[in-house]
């Protein structure tokens, strides 16, 4: 699964869930090198193009509600695990917290987010 990530309508990069279940963030080189762009998160500095480990997963969890009942309800509604932030954000990522949008890009050519 791959989620293309936008910040204020500009493509930032991609979160990808590997077959192992690990989540990786890879920044778009153009965004990473652009002057004046802010960090997606302090825990995911753009000085590194690729992030692995807990930081990408923690970032995604922070975009979702803290309410377990809501996550369970969404999991049932969308037919995905309520404990998989990538799966949930594939459905609700256009309405994520802040100015971040996540678009399910699996099998598509870099879709533009709706505004």
DRENVEXVO-13906 format. One record per residue (C-alpha): z, x, y; residue number from 1. Coordinates in steps of 0.25 Angstrom, whole numbers, plus 5000, padded with zeros to 4 digits. Last residue first. Layout:
BEGIN
     up   east   north     k
      Z      X       Y   NUM
...
//
This chain:
BEGIN
     up   east   north     k
   4990   4963    5083   115
   4983   4963    5070   114
   4984   4977    5064   113
   4971   4985    5061   112
   4967   4987    5047   111
   4964   5001    5042   110
   4954   4998    5031   109
   4960   4989    5021   108
   4964   4992    5006   107
   4979   4993    5009   106
   4980   4992    5024   105
   4992   4983    5024   104
   4995   4984    5039   103
   5008   4988    5046   102
   5011   4985    5060   101
   5021   4993    5069   100
   5024   4989    5083    99
   5039   4985    5080    98
   5043   4979    5067    97
   5032   4974    5058    96
   5023   4962    5059    95
   5010   4968    5054    94
   5018   4974    5043    93
   5022   4960    5037    92
   5013   4960    5024    91
   5010   4975    5021    90
   5024   4977    5027    89
   5031   4970    5015    88
   5023   4979    5005    87
   5026   4992    5013    86
   5041   4988    5014    85
   5043   4986    4999    84
   5056   4980    4996    83
   5052   4966    4998    82
   5042   4968    4987    81
   5029   4961    4989    80
   5024   4947    4986    79
   5022   4944    5001    78
   5031   4932    5002    77
   5041   4937    4992    76
   5042   4951    4998    75
   5043   4944    5012    74
   5055   4936    5007    73
   5062   4948    5001    72
   5060   4956    5014    71
   5065   4944    5023    70
   5077   4943    5013    69
   5079   4958    5014    68
   5081   4957    5030    67
   5079   4971    5036    66
   5065   4966    5041    65
   5054   4976    5039    64
   5049   4987    5048    63
   5061   4996    5045    62
   5057   4995    5030    61
   5043   5002    5034    60
   5050   5013    5041    59
   5060   5016    5029    58
   5048   5016    5020    57
   5041   5027    5029    56
   5053   5035    5030    55
   5058   5035    5016    54
   5048   5045    5010    53
   5034   5048    5016    52
   5028   5051    5029    51
   5014   5056    5032    50
   5009   5061    5046    49
   5021   5068    5050    48
   5023   5070    5065    47
   5021   5055    5066    46
   5036   5054    5063    45
   5040   5043    5053    44
   5056   5042    5054    43
   5054   5041    5069    42
   5045   5029    5067    41
   5030   5026    5070    40
   5031   5037    5080    39
   5025   5035    5094    38
   5011   5038    5098    37
   5009   5046    5111    36
   4999   5055    5106    35
   4991   5051    5093    34
   4993   5061    5082    33
   5000   5051    5072    32
   4991   5040    5076    31
   4978   5047    5073    30
   4984   5053    5061    29
   4988   5039    5055    28
   5002   5041    5050    27
   5005   5041    5035    26
   5017   5034    5030    25
   5021   5034    5015    24
   5028   5024    5007    23
   5033   5028    4993    22
   5031   5017    4982    21
   5025   5027    4972    20
   5012   5020    4973    19
   5012   5024    4988    18
   5015   5015    4999    17
   5007   5018    5012    16
   5011   5017    5026    15
   5000   5020    5035    14
   4997   5026    5049    13
   4999   5023    5064    12
   4988   5014    5067    11
   4989   5009    5081    10
   4992   4994    5084     9
   5006   4996    5090     8
   5010   5004    5078     7
   5001   5002    5066     6
   5003   5005    5051     5
   4993   5004    5040     4
   5001   4999    5027     3
   4996   5005    5014     2
   5000   5000    5000     1
//
